[in-house]
Each structure stands twice: as C-alpha cells, then as structure tokens.
Amino acid sequence: MRNIRTADVTAAVKEMCIEANHFLSPDMKEAIEQASEKEVSQLGRQILGQLKENMALAGAEQIPICQDTGMAVVFLEIGQEVHFEGGSLEAAVNEGIRQGYTEGYLRKSVVSDPLIRENTKDNTPGVIHYSIVDGDRVTITVAPKGFGSENMSRVFMLKPADGAEGVKNAILTAVRDAGPNACPPIIVGVGIGGTFEKCALLAKKALTRPAGSHSDIPYVREMETELLNTINGFGIGPAGLGGSTTALAVNILTYPTHIAGLPVGVNICCHVNRHAVRVL
C-alpha cells in the first residue's frame, strides 16, 4: 500500500489548471503546425498563423490561450494499492481547481445551479471521473472544456441495424451541424457502445488521447482516418471561413454494449483541446 497526501493532489490540479490554459499540449501544437503546412486556402493559412501567434503570446505573457477557460474536467485513474491521507479526495481536487482559477486569474465560468445561474466565483465544482486501475500510482488528467464546442456535442441512440454507416453518418451530422460554432479546426471525440451516459464519457475521454494517434482496433483506426478526410472535405475550414482544415483529429473509443442498442457520443472540442497529465 502506498500513501499519497491529498495536499499533493491539490497542488498538482492547481498547476495543471494553469498549465492547460496557458500552454497548448505538445500533440495539439504539432497538429496545428502540420495543418498550417497542408492548408490549401490562403485565408485558412492566415487563420492558422494567427492561432499559432496567439499560442506563442499566451505562453510568453502567461495569459489564457482562450478567454473561455472552461469548466474543469478531471479524470483520476487511481491505483488500487493507493491510500489517500489528509482528507477528502474530491474536496482536494476541487480545492486545486479553486486555487488554479483564482490564483491563475482564469475566468470563472461555473454557476451553482443550472437555472438560478449564480456564479460560484472560483470555477468549482469540477466534473470529476474516477476509475480504479492496477498499481500504486495516480494518473491525473485535467481537461478544461469551453462551452462553445461543448454545446455542439451530441448523443445518438442508434439501432444495431444502423451499423458502421449509421455511426459514421451520426458523427458527420454532428460535425456538419456544428459548422463554425465549435471554433474549428476541431478535435472530434467519439464514444461508441456502452449506454447513454457511457458513450458520452468515452467521447470526452477520447479528446484527451494525443492528436495524431490512432486506435489499436483496425476497423476503428480506418474509421478515424476516413472520417477525418471526409470532415476536412466539408470546406468549413479554420474559424469557419473556408479551407481544408476543419478537424485536426477524430479520436474514437469503443465499449461493449447491449444487443438492442448502438449508442454513439460525439464530443467536439475547439482547436485548443486543453489537457494536461500528471502521475503521482
């Protein structure tokens, strides 16, 4: 059994909230660099150049990449040999979010009730997902999610007979309907299988997989490549102003499902696709 202090979790989450909002992850930086070289539209290349300039300024000046610094989504993969000491783990994560957003001067975007709409003034609570895994380590992924793209996300409850073509049509429908509203170029996170809520969680998790990587499942890998090519043929382009770079990646995760269902979640993220990972 390995003891981990909840205070260390708080410190890590605080740093990651600031890091994810100030610096693009290496995979996203590389994806945008490659896109700017391949973009066929002159205006599209100009927009991608402005995005790169914005990234450089954000890092140099320690200011957010985007004014919407998001709602903090936190994935915790907890080794079953870990024991936390020093108080509540959930409280520790939320304290890290509070410190990161207040001390990092990040925009506070969370309201305490979905209808009363009173701001919590510290961006808490976050949305926290727990999973128990083998080992004595804790992997923390902080992925602040802005709502321009979040609002464009969808869940489709398909019939098994819809098959692969139905799945692809659902994903393409979500992206087409989003158009310029998700701040392209986008990352398309997809979850296939499970239940209503599981496919949505898979889609969210898929966004944290490095852009440019692919599924180990052959048919999924082929689907990711096919969908990315099709989406980039829509002509929506950077900032929705036309071009060949509408999406930077399509990341798909799958899970077993019921004989009567084929759930598909599509979680779209804007070009910053913020995520930071630490292992304690």
N, C-alpha and C positions, 0 to 999 in steps of 0.2 A: 504494500500500500504506500502511495506517495502523497504527501500532504502539499496542497497548494493554497496559499493565502488568497482570500477573496480580494484583498487590497491590491494584489498583483494583477488580478483580472481587471479591476477598476482602472489601474494605471495603463494597462495595455489598451483597453477600449477607448480611453481618453485620447491616447496618442494616435490610435488608428482612425478615430473620427476626424481628427485634424489632418492627418496624412492623406486620407482618402479624398478629402475635399480640396486639398491644395495641390496634390500631385496625381497625374494620371498614372495608372498602373503600367508597368513595362509592356505588357501584352497589348494594351489599348494604344499606347504611344506608337508601337511598331505597326499596328493595324492602320492607324491614320497616316503614318509615313508611307506605307505601301500604297494606300488608297490615293494619296496625293500624286504619286508617280504614275498610277494607272488611269486616273480620271480623264475622260475624253472631253469633257466640257470645260471651256475656258473659265466660265463663271464658277463651275464646280471646283476647279483647281484653286480659284481665288478664295472661295469659302473655306476650303480645307486649309489653305495657307493662313487664313485668319484664325482658324481653330488652333493651329499649331502655335501661332503668335500668342494667342490667349493663354495657352498652356504654359508657355515659357514665362510670360508675365506673372501668372498666378504663382508659379514656383519661386520666382525671383523675389516677388513682393510679399509672399506669404498671404495671399488672398484667395478666396474660393475660385475654382475653375468656373463654377456656375453660381448665379445668385440663389437658385433653389438648391440649398444644401441638404434637402431631402429629409425623409423620415428614416431613422437609423434602423436598419435590418441587421440582426446579428445571428449568425449560425455558430453554435457551440457543439463541437464534436468532443465528447468527454470520455476519456479512457476509463474503463470500469475499475481500474486499480487506483483511481484518484479519489482522495478525500479532501473536500474543501473545508478550510477552517477560517474563522474570523467573521462569520455572519452569513446572511442570505446571499446566494449566488445571483439571483435575479436582481436583488437590490444593488449588488456590486456592479452588475452590468449597466443598470440604469444610472448609477452614480457616475460611471465612466462616461456615459453619453452626456449627462448633465455638465460635467466638468469640461468635456471636449467642446461642447457647443457654446458654453458661456465663456470659458477662458480662451477659446479659439476664435471668438467673435463671429460665430457662424449663425446664419439666420435660423430663428426658432419658428418652426412651421407646424408644430403639433398642437391640436386643440383637445381639451379634456373630454369633450362629448361631441359625437358626430353631428348633432343638431343644435345644441346650445352654442357651440363654437367659441368657447373661451380658451385663449391661448395659454398653454402651461408655462410659457416663458423660459423653458430650458430644454425644449425638444424631447422631453421624456413624456410617456414611456416609449421605449423602442419596441420593435417587434422581434421577439426572441424565439429561435427554433433550437431545440435540444435534440441531440442524438447520442446514444451510448455506444461506444466502439471499444475494440480491444486496446490494451496497453495502459500506460501510465502518463499519457500526455493529454493536453487540452489544445485543440486547434480552434482558434477564434477567427471568424471571417466577419468583418464589418462592411456592409454594403449600403451606404446611404442612397435612398431611392427618391428621386424627384417625381413629382406627380404629373408633369406634362406628358411623360411617357407612360407612367403607371395608369393614367386614365384611359389609355388606348389599349389596354390589355384585355384579354377575353378568355372565357372558358366555353368550350363546345362539348356537349354531351352527345357524341355520335353513336350510331348503331354499328355493331360489329360488321355488318354487310357493307358499310361505307368504305372500309378497308384503307389501304395506303393512300389511294387517290382522294378519299374523303378527308383524311388527315391533312394532306398537302393543300387541298382546297381551303380548309379551315384556316390554316396558317397564312396562306396567301390573302385570304379575305381580311383577316385581322390587320395585316400589314397595309393592304390597299386602302382599307377604311381609315387607318391611322393617317395616311398621307404625310403631310408636312408637320402634323401636330405633335409628333413624338420627337421632334428635333433631330432629323437624320443628319449624318448616317447613324443607323441604329444597330443595336445588337438584339437579335430575336432569340429569347429563351423559350424553349418548348418542353412541356411535360406531357408524355403520352402514357396513359394507363392509370392504375390505382382507382381512386374515387374522385368525386367532385373536388374535394379540397386537396387531395394528394397530387393531382396533376398540376394544380396551381403552384403548390410548393415546389414540385420538381422544376417547373418553368422558372421560378425565382432562383432556385439553386443553380440552374443551368447558366444563368447570367454570370455566375462567379467563375465558371470554367474559362481558362485562358482563351482569348480570341485567337483563332488560327489552329487550335487543337481540334481533334475530331473524336467521335465515339469509337470505342473498340468493336462495336457491333457492325458488321459490314453493311447491312441494309440501312442502318441509321446513318452511317458515315456517307453513304451515297445520297440519302435524302437530304442531309445537311448541305452537301455540295450542290445538288440540283436546285434546292430552294433558294440558296444564296444567289445562284446565277439567274434564276427567274426573277427574284426580287430586284436585283440590280438592273434587270431589263425593263422594269416599270417606268424608269425615267424620272422618278421623284427627285432623286439627287440630293446633294448636300443642302441643308436648310430648306429643302423642298423647292429649290429653284432650278431643278433640272440637272441631269447628269447620269453617270453610270455607277455612282456610289450611293445607293440608297441604304444598304446594310453592309456592315463590316464582318459580321459572322452570324450564322444560325447554329445555335447550340441546343441539342436535343438530349433529354434524359428520358428513359422508359422505366416502367414498373409493371409487375403483374396486375391483371385486372379481372373483373367478373366476366363470366361467359356471356352476359347480356349487355355489356357496355364497352364503350371505347371513348373514355374521357380524354380531351385534349386541352391543355392550358397553354396560352400564349402570353408571355410576359415580355413586353417590349421595353427596351431601355435606350436612352439617348446616347450620343456619341461618347460621353464621359464614362459611362458604365463603371461607376466608382466601386472599388473593392480593395480591401487591404487584409492581409492574412498574417497571423502570429501564432506561434506554437509555444506553449508554456510547459 
